[in-house]
Protein backbone atom coordinates (compact mmCIF):
# COMPACT_ATOMS: atom_id res chain seq x y z
CA UNK A 1 0.00 0.00 0.00
CA UNK A 2 1.39 3.39 -0.94
CA UNK A 3 0.67 6.52 0.99
CA UNK A 4 0.94 10.23 0.37
CA UNK A 5 1.80 10.73 4.04
CA UNK A 6 5.42 11.82 4.47
CA UNK A 7 5.80 12.99 8.03
CA UNK A 8 8.40 15.06 9.85
CA UNK A 9 8.35 14.72 13.64
CA UNK A 10 10.17 17.39 15.59
CA UNK A 11 12.63 16.47 18.32
CA UNK A 12 10.21 17.14 21.18
CA UNK A 13 7.60 14.78 19.76
CA UNK A 14 10.14 11.97 19.26
CA UNK A 15 11.62 12.42 22.74
CA UNK A 16 8.14 12.31 24.28
CA UNK A 17 7.40 9.17 22.25
CA UNK A 18 10.54 7.51 23.64
CA UNK A 19 10.00 8.52 27.24
CA UNK A 20 6.23 8.13 27.49
CA UNK A 21 5.09 4.98 25.65
CA UNK A 22 1.35 5.59 26.24
CA UNK A 23 1.39 9.29 25.41
CA UNK A 24 -0.33 11.16 22.58
CA UNK A 25 3.07 11.89 20.98
CA UNK A 26 3.81 8.15 21.02
CA UNK A 27 0.45 7.41 19.38
CA UNK A 28 1.25 10.04 16.73
CA UNK A 29 4.71 8.50 16.24
CA UNK A 30 3.27 5.01 15.78
CA UNK A 31 0.60 6.30 13.42
CA UNK A 32 3.12 8.26 11.35
CA UNK A 33 5.17 5.08 10.88
CA UNK A 34 2.04 3.18 9.82
CA UNK A 35 0.95 5.89 7.36
CA UNK A 36 4.18 6.37 5.43
CA UNK A 37 7.83 7.21 5.77
CA UNK A 38 9.20 9.37 8.55
CA UNK A 39 11.52 11.95 7.07
CA UNK A 40 14.86 12.74 8.73
CA UNK A 41 17.89 14.81 7.81
CA UNK A 42 21.46 14.91 9.08
CA UNK A 43 20.54 18.00 11.12
CA UNK A 44 17.47 16.47 12.75
CA UNK A 45 19.32 13.23 13.49
CA UNK A 46 22.20 15.11 15.11
CA UNK A 47 19.84 17.11 17.32
CA UNK A 48 17.86 14.02 18.31
CA UNK A 49 21.05 12.08 19.11
CA UNK A 50 22.31 14.93 21.30
CA UNK A 51 19.03 15.29 23.17
CA UNK A 52 18.54 11.55 23.72
CA UNK A 53 21.99 11.32 25.33
CA UNK A 54 21.09 13.78 28.09
CA UNK A 55 21.45 12.16 31.53
CA UNK A 56 18.26 13.83 32.82
CA UNK A 57 16.23 11.24 30.89
CA UNK A 58 17.88 8.26 32.63
CA UNK A 59 15.16 8.19 35.28
CA UNK A 60 12.58 7.42 32.56
CA UNK A 61 14.42 5.18 30.10
CA UNK A 62 18.05 4.03 30.05
CA UNK A 63 20.38 5.73 27.58
CA UNK A 64 20.99 2.43 25.80
CA UNK A 65 17.23 1.99 25.27
CA UNK A 66 16.93 5.56 24.01
CA UNK A 67 19.75 5.00 21.53
CA UNK A 68 18.25 1.68 20.42
CA UNK A 69 14.99 3.56 19.77
CA UNK A 70 16.93 6.10 17.69
CA UNK A 71 18.62 3.34 15.70
CA UNK A 72 15.27 1.65 15.02
CA UNK A 73 13.76 4.98 14.02
CA UNK A 74 16.58 5.60 11.56
CA UNK A 75 16.25 2.15 10.01
CA UNK A 76 12.58 2.86 9.33
CA UNK A 77 13.02 6.44 8.11
CA UNK A 78 13.88 8.12 4.85
CA UNK A 79 17.07 10.17 4.96
CA UNK A 80 16.51 13.36 3.00
CA UNK A 81 19.24 15.53 1.59
CA UNK A 82 18.15 19.05 2.49
CA UNK A 83 18.33 21.35 -0.50
CA UNK A 84 15.60 23.87 0.32
CA UNK A 85 16.31 26.75 2.66
CA UNK A 86 13.66 27.93 5.08
CA UNK A 87 13.90 31.18 7.00
CA UNK A 88 10.23 31.72 7.75
CA UNK A 89 10.25 30.49 11.35
CA UNK A 90 10.79 33.11 14.04
CA UNK A 91 13.03 30.56 15.82
CA UNK A 92 15.92 29.96 13.40
CA UNK A 93 16.71 26.60 15.07
CA UNK A 94 13.30 25.29 14.00
CA UNK A 95 13.87 26.07 10.31
CA UNK A 96 15.54 22.66 9.92
CA UNK A 97 12.11 20.99 10.19
CA UNK A 98 10.65 23.27 7.50
CA UNK A 99 13.66 22.63 5.26
CA UNK A 100 13.35 18.87 5.77
CA UNK A 101 9.65 18.87 4.95
CA UNK A 102 10.19 20.98 1.82
CA UNK A 103 13.16 18.96 0.57
CA UNK A 104 11.49 15.62 1.33
CA UNK A 105 8.11 16.63 -0.08
CA UNK A 106 6.60 16.21 3.36
CA UNK A 107 2.88 16.21 3.97
CA UNK A 108 2.91 16.90 7.73
CA UNK A 109 5.12 18.34 10.43
CA UNK A 110 4.10 17.15 13.90
CA UNK A 111 5.32 19.48 16.62
CA UNK A 112 4.50 21.10 19.90
CA UNK A 113 6.58 24.16 19.01
CA UNK A 114 4.41 27.26 18.77
CA UNK A 115 7.01 28.90 16.52
CA UNK A 116 6.25 26.21 13.92
CA UNK A 117 2.54 25.78 14.63
CA UNK A 118 1.81 29.43 13.79
CA UNK A 119 3.03 28.79 10.24
CA UNK A 120 0.27 26.24 9.48
CA UNK A 121 -0.28 25.62 6.65
CA UNK A 122 3.22 26.10 5.27
CA UNK A 123 3.56 25.82 1.49
CA UNK A 124 0.99 23.04 1.40
CA UNK A 125 2.43 21.22 4.42
CA UNK A 126 0.20 20.72 7.46
CA UNK A 127 1.91 21.78 10.68
CA UNK A 128 -0.01 20.27 13.58
CA UNK A 129 0.41 19.07 17.14
CA UNK A 130 0.31 15.37 17.98
CA UNK A 131 -3.36 15.36 18.99
CA UNK A 132 -4.43 17.08 15.75
CA UNK A 133 -2.36 14.62 13.74
CA UNK A 134 -4.29 11.74 15.31
CA UNK A 135 -7.61 13.44 14.55
CA UNK A 136 -6.65 14.20 10.93
CA UNK A 137 -5.51 10.62 10.38
CA UNK A 138 -8.68 9.21 11.93
CA UNK A 139 -10.93 11.47 9.85
CA UNK A 140 -9.11 10.59 6.62
CA UNK A 141 -9.20 6.89 7.45
CA UNK A 142 -6.29 4.76 8.47
CA UNK A 143 -5.36 1.19 9.08
CA UNK A 144 -4.12 2.15 12.52
CA UNK A 145 -6.57 3.71 14.92
CA UNK A 146 -5.18 6.10 17.52
CA UNK A 147 -4.34 4.14 20.63
CA UNK A 148 -4.02 0.88 18.71
CA UNK A 149 -1.05 -1.33 19.41
CA UNK A 150 1.89 -0.42 17.17
CA UNK A 151 2.71 -2.71 14.27
CA UNK A 152 6.10 -3.32 15.85
CA UNK A 153 7.64 -2.78 19.25
CA UNK A 154 10.58 -0.51 19.71
CA UNK A 155 13.68 -1.81 21.48
CA UNK A 156 13.09 -2.36 25.17
CA UNK A 157 9.35 -2.92 24.73
CA UNK A 158 7.67 -6.27 24.97
CA UNK A 159 4.24 -5.18 23.78
CA UNK A 160 2.73 -6.33 27.05
CA UNK A 161 0.57 -3.96 29.05
CA UNK A 162 0.89 -3.64 32.78
N, C-alpha and C positions, 0 to 999 in steps of 0.2 A: 504494500500500500504506500503510495506516495502522498506527501503532504506539502502544503504551501507554508506550513508553520516553520519558521527559522528563528529561533529564540535566543536572545541575549539576556543572561541573568547577571545582574550586577553583583559585586563582591558581597555586599551585605545580605542579599538573598541567599547566596550559596553558603555563606558562613552560618546563617540561621538554619538552613536545611541540614547542615552537618551536625550542628550542636543540638537541635531540637527536632528529633525524628517524627514527631506527631504534629508539628506546627504547620500553619498555612504556607509559609515559604517552602517547607519540605513537600507539601502537596503540590505546590506550583512547580517545583523542581521535577518531581516525578511525572507530572502531567506534561511538562515541556519535553522531557525525554521521550515520552510515549507519542507525542504529536509530531516530532520531527527533530532535526539536528539542533543541538545546542551549539552556538557559535562562540568561539574563543579566539583571542589574539595573543601574541607574545606579551603585550602589555597587560592584558587582563589576567593571564596566567601568572605573570611575575607578581602582580599585586595580590592575587589570591594565595599564592605560595607564601609570600611574606606574612600575610595576615594569619593564615592557618598555623604558622609556626610560633605564634605568640603564646608564651607560657600561661597567660591569664585564662586560656581556654582549657587547660589541663584538667580543671575540676569538672568539666562537662564530658569531654572525650579526650582520650590520650592523643598525643601528637602523632604517634604512629598510625592510629586509626584515621586521624584527620588527613594525613598525607596519603594513606591508602584510598580514601574517598577522592582526593584530588586526582590521583593516578587513574582511578576508575572513571572519573568524570572526563578526563582528557582522552582516554581510550574511546569513549562514546561521543566525543565532540568533533566538530569540524574546525580545524585550524584555518583561520582566514588571514591572508596577507592584507594588512590595512593599507589602502591606497587613497581613500578619501580623507579629507581633513575637515574636522568639525570644530567650530569655535563658538557655536551658538549658546552653549551652556554657560551660565553665570559662574559656575565652579569649573575652572579649566581642567581639574583632575578628572572630572566626569565626562569630558569630551571623548575619552577613549571608548566609552560604550556607544556613543553616537557614531563614531568613526567605524567601529566594528560592525554595527548594524548596517550602516550604509555600504561598506565594502563587501559584506557578506550577504547583501540583499535580505536583511532581516525583516521579519514581519512584526516582531514584538520585542520590546525591552521591558523586562520585569525588574522593578526597583522600588525601594522605599525612599529614595532620595528626592526630596522636593525640588531640587535644582533641575532634575531631569523630568519629573512628573509635570512641571509647568509647561514643558515643551510639547506635550501631547496635543494632537498628533504631530509627528516630526517627519516631514517629507514622506508621508504615506506609512510611517512606522508607528504602531500603537505603543505608547509608553504608559504602562499601567503598574499598579502595585500587585502584590501576589494574590490578594483576594479578588480583585477585578479580573485578573488573568484566569482564575478558576471559573468565575461567572461567565466570561466570554467563551471559554472553551466548552462549558456546559451548554450554553445557549446554542452554539454552533454545532453541537453534537461531537461526541468523542467516544473512543473505545475505552477510555479510562475515566471513570467518574471521580470527582474530587473526593478524597478520603479513601479511595479504593487502594488495595494493597498494590505496591509497585510491582512492575513486571519482573524486576530483579532486585535483589538486596545489595546494598552497598557493603563494602568490607566492614566487618565488625558487627553486622546485623544478622540475626538468624531468621527473621521474618516472624518470629513468635511474638505474641502480645503478652504483656504481663497482667 
